[in-house]
């Protein structure tokens, strides 16, 4: 649990400022996570539309502000 929010925000700003995005590394991580999800049978989901209503509701809120 984060007890000192200001300290944590300062830490994050410093970390993000020093860390550069690396496309190849990020792609490798993504591919490994995808392979793992497939190996344990969690991807693709059995019901591809499961949770779509919540996703649509969130998208509407984020895009329209309502």
Buried (B, 14 or more C-beta within 10 A) or exposed (E): EEEEEEEEEEEEEEEEEEEEEEEEEEEEEEEEEEEEEEEEEEEEEEEEEEEEEEEEEEEEEEEEEE
